[in-house]
Amino acid sequence: MAQADHQVFEIRGFRLQRGMTLPRATLAYKTYGKLAADRSNVILYPTSYGAQHGDTEWLIGPGRVLDPTEWFIVIPNMFGNGLSTSPSNVEPPYGPGRFPQITHWDNVEAQRLLLEQVFGVENLAMAYGWSMGAQQALHWGAIHPDRVARICAVCGSARTSIHNRVFLEGVRATLTGDPAWRGDHFAEHPVRGLRAMGRVYAGWAMSQAFYRERLFEKAGFASVEDFIVRSWEANFLRRDAHDLLASLDTWLASDISDNALYGGDLKRALGAITARSIVMPSRTDLYFTPEDSALETAMMPNAEYRPIESIWGHRAGNPVFNPEDEAVLRKAVCDLLEGSPA
């Protein structure tokens, strides 16, 4: 068996926001760089939907978006992603079909415990995230406003919009339309449903202009079908379908104000984020729209709205194949961190 490239933090008796308790919760994480003696150089970089740390760590490196020669970067794997506690690996009494509701409040609380108990860190130099990672970064800013100095929220939201919920429910219906679905679990790996899910995602995650300009060819694919099969279908086929559904539920429930601190008042929750922030939607994102991001940013007292002018849709925020968009992200991070002690 290959040796794991990450570490695991264990939490006993982890009480979830919705009232259930995980007797043993595990948070898988990986670090990059060196923690400063005064612990002032920590960047938290949570994972996104269906992703594990290895899928997004490509932007960490000298001269990349996050530079480990200056910063201590921590990637905590989100609950439900197959590495941290998830339906595919949880201990009884939970498991596929009986996995409790996980919220970003739970993710943030576990991350706080990890930082405090493993590294002795209470304050973040920056929370950086893309997609569901951006949701977690904004949750950090609202839940712990005195602990986060900066936020870079890329292609995400403070609250899942109605339109985004419609998309997500469509994804759920597509996946659970597989014949292996038994109402609360899959009897076997749902290959047909996962392939269908990948095709739905391919139409939403990339913009109309991306396909019109045939940018899949720039990314190294021979055709649209090649792009969908090798990139989108393959991406979901490698994951456990129960994990994907659990993470989908977390996404659907995402709302920085849905807690005892703010009682559902999104304006008050956004107004409590004092971190110097840059909110970066993609101009062509079809489910985290720039219009929604502009409305949320306007309610943040110390935030800049800086859209990514790109036709790569949602993937402009994770530009593996697009150095132009990566440069935009790198510039935003440099602007936020300019003059910092590290």
HELIX and SHEET records of a PDB file:
HELIX    1   1 HIS A   53  THR A   56  1                                   4    
HELIX    2   2 GLU A   57  LEU A   59  5                                   3    
HELIX    3   3 HIS A  104  PHE A  119  1                                  16    
HELIX    4   4 MET A  132  ILE A  143  1                                  12    
HELIX    5   5 ILE A  162  THR A  176  1                                  15    
HELIX    6   6 VAL A  191  ALA A  205  1                                  15    
HELIX    7   7 GLN A  208  ARG A  212  1                                   5    
HELIX    8   8 LEU A  215  LYS A  218  1                                   4    
HELIX    9   9 VAL A  224  PHE A  227  1                                   4    
HELIX   10  10 ILE A  228  GLU A  233  3                                   6    
HELIX   11  11 ALA A  234  LEU A  237  1                                   4    
HELIX   12  12 ALA A  241  LEU A  252  1                                  12    
HELIX   13  13 LEU A  266  GLY A  271  1                                   6    
HELIX   14  14 PRO A  290  THR A  297  1                                   8    
HELIX   15  15 GLY A  313  GLY A  317  5                                   5    
HELIX   16  16 PRO A  323  LEU A  337  1                                  15    
SHEET    1   A 8 GLN A   7  ARG A  15  0                                        
SHEET    2   A 8 THR A  21  TYR A  32 -1                                        
SHEET    3   A 8 PHE A  72  PRO A  76 -1                                        
SHEET    4   A 8 VAL A  42  LEU A  44  1                                        
SHEET    5   A 8 MET A 126  TRP A 130  1                                        
SHEET    6   A 8 ARG A 150  VAL A 154  1                                        
SHEET    7   A 8 ARG A 276  MET A 280  1                                        
SHEET    8   A 8 ALA A 303  TYR A 305  1                                        
END                                                                             
